[in-house]
């Protein structure tokens, strides 16, 4: 089966395919999602199969109307409504206790909680509305590979595995949503960092736990995706380098004397300094926001060159740099 590309003009066909239990990828501001109706166990299991995703890695439910969340959870704390008003539609995911018997058991890996997000993309909001049922939407890549931020990324991984892809252009954020758990007795806690930062959340709801829990133990079922398994990794080894010309110069020299081919993904000024000294480059812009937006495309682009190593610029682990470094560390090899 050749995977079909859908646009706004034939969105009704994509919606019908989803209603019939098929898998359709959709665009969001973060990354492309792998869509299936969230109430069908059979459809949700197809998503795990298409991705090759471990069954204890939960999925996020994507909604187009806040009533779709309100009507399917045990209770809606005031804090959830406050966060929704401030950040939805947008890259924030909230974990709440779901009413039993509504959503497919597989999407929460047996936990009583469900993660909800309202994506900030007009085509996907329209698609969910047309389907009339919330959709799961994990990143539309093969498990462990870099997340897709363009249609061609999805097609590369999913052609022949899914019914279609809704073309909504390139993702504008580039890394997955911030996930906040609202079911903890001790209060809200961030389980996955994103471009909506802890500081932005605290400006709306007041102080939250200072310890950000972003990993789960080997035997623990994670509440949020991105906490347990290796993610985002291309086949080419990736090493993180401090964001200075001197650090890149030293590291490039180290691999060159070994006869290695080298790729550099960094902000424009660093790439400009080494463009003629390495075999592959990717300019990631001039800010950490740009780096988040470019990260997954950079990893995929340089991986296609079949180099020996990829050297990736680090970012300060503050603000949106926390989200960038969280993804980059998961993509990277363990040591230089």
N, C-alpha and C positions, 0 to 999 in steps of 0.2 A: 504494500500500500504506500503510495506517495502521499506525504503529508501536505495538506492544502493550506494555502495562505488566504486568510480572510481579511477583509477591510470593513470600513463602516458600511459600505454599500451592500455587503452580503452577511452582515452580522447576524441576521435572523437564522441563517443556515448554521452558524457556529452555535447559537443558542439552542437550536433544535438538537444538534448533535450532543450537546451537554445534557439536555433533558433525557436523551435516550441512553445515557450512561457512558458516552464516549469521552475521550480526553482531548481538551483543547487548551493550548497555551495562550495566555493573555498578558498584555503589557501592564506594568505598573511604573510608578516613579522610581521605585527601588531597583528591582530586577524583573525579568519575565517570570510569570508563575505558570505552574502546570495545573490546569483547571479540571475539576470534576465536581459533580454535585455532592455536597458534604453530608447529605442524608443517606446516601447509598453506600453500603459496605462494599458491594461489588465494584462500583466505580472508584472508590477510594483505594481499594486494593490494586486496581489497575495502575494507579499513580505510583504506588510503591514499586510495582513491577517495572514500569517504564523507566523509572529512575535507577533501579537497583538499590533502593533505599532501605536501610535497616528498619524493621517493623516497630522498634521501640523509639523511633525518632518522630515526635509528633508533628502534625501539620497545622497550619493556621487557616482559620475560616475567614473568608473574605466576604464582606457584606456591602450592599449599596444603600442601605437605609438602616438607621440605628435601631428601628423597631425589630429588625431581623435578629439583632442581638438581645434586646430587651425581652422579647417573647420566648427566648430559648434558654435563658439562664435562670438559676434558682432565685437570685436576687441581684439587683443592680445597685451597688453602693454609690452614694452621691459622688464619691471621688471619680468613679468611672464616667459619669455624666460630665463632670468638670473637665476631665482629660479629653473626652470626645469633643466637647465644645471648643477646646483650645487647639486640638491637633488633628481632628478628622474633617474631611478626608486628608490622610497624610501618613507618614512612615512611623506610626506608633501602633504596637500590638498590645492588647490587654488580655490577661488571663483571668477568667472568671469561672465559677462553678456552674456547669451546665445542667439543665433538666435532663433526667435520664430518658433514653429511648428516642431521642430526636436525631442526634448526629451519629454517623457511622462509628462504631466502637474503635475501629482501626486508627482513626485520625488522632485520638488522644492516647494511644498505646495503653489503653485500659485505665487511665487516670480519670477522675471525675471532673477534671477541668478542661476547658476549651479556650484556645487563643483566638481573639477576634481582631480584625483590622478592616478599615475602610480605605481602600487604595485611592490615591489621588491621580486618577487617569480617567478622562471622560469616556473613552471607549469601553473600559472595563466596568465602570459603574453602569453604563448602558447595557452591557452584556449581562451582568448579574441581574439587573432589573428585568430584562427580557426572559431570562431563565426562570426567574421567580423563586429561586432557591439559592442560599449561600453556596459559595464554591470554596473548596480547598485550593491552595495555591502555593505549594512549595516551589522553590526555584526550578526552572525548567531545564535542568542540566542532568547529565548522568552523575550519579552520586560520587562525591569527592572532587569532581572537576570544577573549574571556575564557574561561578554563576553567570547566567546570560543577561546581557544588557542590550542586545540587538537581536533582531529576527534571525540573522544568519547564525548567531550562536546557538539558538534553539534548534534551528534546522540541522546544524552540524551534529548535534547530539540526539535529536529526536525524530529525524526523518524516518518514516516507516514504523515508528513506535506509537504515534499519536495521530488523531484525526486531522488536526489542523493547528495553525498559529494565527492569532489575530495580530496584524501588523500595526503597532502603535508608535513606531519610531524608536529612537534610542532612549534608554532610561535617563532621567535627569538627575537622579540622586546617586545611583550606582552601587550602593550597599544595602543590605536587607534592613528591615525596620528595627527600631528599638523595641524590645519586649519587656514589659513590666508586669510582674505578678501581683495581682490584687487580692490573692487568697491567703496570704501569710498572716498568721496570728500576730506576728511582730510588726506588721505593716508592709507597705509596698516595697518591692525589691526589683532591681533591674537584672534580668537574666541574660539579655543580649544587648550590647551597646549598638547604637545607630546614630544617625545625624540629629535626631532629637535627643539632646543631651540631658544628663542628670540635672544640671543647673537650670535648664529650660523647664523641666518637669517640676522642680522644686519651686520655681517662680510661680507656678500655678496652684500646686497643692500643698506646699510647705515641705519641710525636711523629710527625706526618706532615708532608708538604711544607707549608711556610708559604705558598707561592704557590698560591692557589686558582684553577685555570684554568676559567673559565666561558664562554669564547667560542671559536669556531673560525673560521679564515680562510675567505675566499670560495671557495677551491678545495679546502679541506680537508673530508674526510668526518668529521663529528663522531662521537665515541664515544657521546655522551649526547644525548638530546633536550634542547632548550632552550638549545643553545650557539650556534646559527647564525642562526636566522630570527627576525623580529619576532613577538612573541607577545602574547596577552592584550589586544589593543587594541580598544576599542569604536570606533564610527564617530565619536563626539564627541571632539574633541581633549582630551587629559588633560594637566594641568600639575601638577607636584609643588611643594608649598608647605611651608616650614618649619612645624613644629608649634607655632606660637604664635598667639595671638589677633591680635597686631600684624601679623604677616606675612600672615595671611588678610585682615585689614581693608584693608591696603594693596593686595593683589592684587585683591580683590573691587572696590574703588573703581576700580582701573585699568580693569577690564572694564565696569563700570557706566557710566562716563563715555563709553564707546564704544557704549553702547546694547546691550550683550551680555546674554544670559540666562546665568545662572551656576548650577552645581551644586557642592555642597561635600560631600565624603566625608572624615570625620575622626572623631576620638574625640569622645565625647559632649559634653564641656565646650565644645569649639570649635563644634560644631554648634549648641548651645544659644545661643551668642553671636550667631549669624548666621541663625537659622532664619527670621526674618521679613524678612530683607534680600536673600535670594536665591530663585531659582525652584525649586530642588530640593536636598534634603539626604539624607544617609544616615549614621546614627549607627553608628560602627564599634566601639563598646565603650569600655573603659577601660584596655586594655593592648595591647602589640604582638601577643600571642597572639590577642587578639580581632580585631585588625586583619588578621592573616593569615587568620583564619577568615572574615572579612567581605569581603575584598578583591574577589574575582571577582563576588560577588553585588552589591556596591556599584557596580562598573563597569557591570554589565548593567542594574541598576535605573535608574541615572541616565542611561544611554544611551537607554533607552526614552522618556525625557522630551523628547528631541530639543532639548537645550540647545545653546548656542553653545560653552561650555567646561565642563569638569569640573575642579575644584581638589581635589587629593588630598593629604592630610597625609603628610609624610615620617616616617621613624622613624630613630633612631640605628642606624648600620650595625655593630651588635655583636649577638652571640647570634642569636636568631630574627629580629631586625631585618634581618639580612643577606639572609635569604630573602625577606622582605617587599619590601625595596628592589630586589632583583634582579628580581622580577616587576613592580613598579610602574614601574621605569625602562624595561622592555621595552614596557609599555603606553603610556608617556607620549610626547607630542610632544617635539620636540627643544628648544624654547625657549619662554619666556613671551612 
